[in-house]
Amino acid sequence: MEPAKSLPVGWNILLVVLLGIGVSLVCLNPAFSPGVASFVPEVQAKHIATFLGIFLISIPISHWIVFYMIQGIDQLFDLVGEATVEDLWPSSLVGVFEGILYPLSFIIGQGEFVGLWLAVKVAGQWVRWGTEYPAPEGEDDLIELRITEAKRGRRRFNKFLIGNTARIILAGITYMFLRLTLDVDFIAQSP
């Protein structure tokens, strides 16, 4: 399969639509029913559209930042050409959900969820990052290949750490932006 540089155009169109809906919600601030407002009791009903809009704006922006940052890291770490479109879909979809879950975990005062989630992600990728295994005596080419692959695995792991760090920082920025824009201290008001 041919290495991928990006996801299909339809994916980016979907992200642009989410961005447009988010901007519209923030700018127009339409009224929502009291039932919708009950999902986030800390936010006044008149600010629910802004709350949702900020989330919808942050999802595509954080996706694009992390996606293209990782492309640059692939260049820097000599990992270009490893991923196909089929490889990009799972991480992109997980990243979009993280763009929702991480700020929400901060909002409800359960930031430790992020650590638990990262532990699950590390466990799922462990084999891919490789380890150095001793080769049989006299197999110098095999030893060199295994060392090279182990180093490549460590670069993959570091790329993973950088991408997740960026995702957490962006979630923190989203959370802080929600707090400052809506003038709400979510954690202090949570039961």
N, C-alpha and C positions, 0 to 999 in steps of 0.2 A: 504494500500500500504506500501511497505517496504521503510524505510528511505534510502536515497541515500548518498553515500560518494563521488561519482564522476560522471562525465558525461560519456557517452559511449566512448570507445576507438577511434571510428571514429572521434569524436570531437577533441581529442588530436592529432590525425594524421593530421587533417586539420590544426591545429595550428602549428605543426612541419613543414608542407609544407610551410605555410606562413613564418615561421622563416627561412627556407632554401632559399626561393625565396628572402627574404630580404637580407640575408647574401650574396647571389649570386649577387644581384644588387649592393650592396656596394663594394664587392671585384672585380667584373668584370667591373663595371661601363660602361655598354653598352650605345651606343649613341641612343637618342630618336629623333624623328622628331621634327622640330620647332613647330609644332602644339601642341604637348604634353607640350612643354616648356612654351607655352603661358598661360597655366592654373595657373602657379606660376611664374609670371614675375620677382619676386625678386630673383629667383634662376637662375643662369646661366644654359644654356642648357646642358653644360657638367657635371653639378651636379644633374640633374633630377633623374638619377638612384640612386644616393646616398640618395637623399631626399625621394624617394619612398621606398628604402630599409630600411631606418631608421624607417619609419612608419610601414612597414611590420614586422620588428624585434620587435618594441615596442608593437604591438598588442598582440601577444601571451605571451610575457614576462610579461606585465602588467596584463593580464588575470590570468596567473598562480600565480603571486604574490598575487593578491587580492583574488582569489578563495581559495588558501590554507591558507591565513591569516584568512579569514572568517571561514574556517573549525576549525582553532585553537580558534578563538573567540567563536564559538559555544560550544567548550569544556569548555572554561573558564567561559562563561556565562550560562552554563547548558541549552543550546538550542539544543543539539544534538538530532537527530531523528525527527526533525520537517519537514525537507525538503525531498521530493521525487525527482526523476529524472525530473518529470514534473515541479516541482517547481524550479529546478536549471536552466532549459533551458532559461526561460525568462530573468532572471537576468544575465546569462552568455552572451546572445545575446545583451542585452542592454549594458553590460560592454564592449563588443567588439566595438560596435558603439561609446560608450563614448571614447574609446581609439583612435578613429579617430576624433570625433567631438571636444573634449576638446583641443587637441593641435592645431587643425585647427582654433578654435575660438581665441586662443592666437595669432596664426600667422596673422590672419586678423585684430587683434586689437579689437576683440569683446568678451573679457573675461567675460563680464556680462552675456553672453549666459549661462555660467556654473551656475550662480545663478538662472536664470530663469528656467533652466532645473531641478535643485535641488528642486525648489518650486513645479514644476509639480510632481516630484517623491514623495515628502513629502505628497502632497495632495492625491496621489493615494494610499498611504500606511497608512494613518492616522487611519483608523478603525482597522487595524491589530495590532497596538501598544497598543490598549486597554486603558480604563480609569476605575477609581473606581466609581462604582455606589452604592448608599446605598441600602442595602437589607431590606426587611420588618422586623419589630420588631420581636425578638425572633428567627430569622433565622441565628444563629451564624455560622453554617457551610457554609451557602451561603455567608455571609460577608467575612469569611476567604478565600473562593474560589475566590471571586471577587478581594480581595486584592492581593492574590497570582498571579492571571492572570494579574492584573494591573502592578505588579512588573515585570512579565515576558514580558509584552508589552514594558515596559521601557528598558529592556535589549535588546529586538529586535530593538528598536529605536536607542539605542546606537551602536549596531552592524551596523545598516544602516549608521549612521554618520561616524563610523570608516572606513567602506568600501568605502564610498564616499570620505572621506578625502584622503585615500590612492590612489584612482583613480585620484583625482585632483593633488596630489603630483607627481604621475607617469606621468601624462600629462605634468606637468610643467617641469619635467626632460626631457621628449621627446622634448619639445619645446626648452629648453636650449641646448640640445644636437644638435638639428638641427641648431640652431643659431651658436653655436661654431664650429661645424664640417664644415658648409658651409660658415662660416664667413659672415652671413647675418643678418641684423637687420630688420626683417620683418615689424614691426610696423612703424618704421621710414620711410620706403619706400612705405608704403601703401598710396593710394590716399586719 
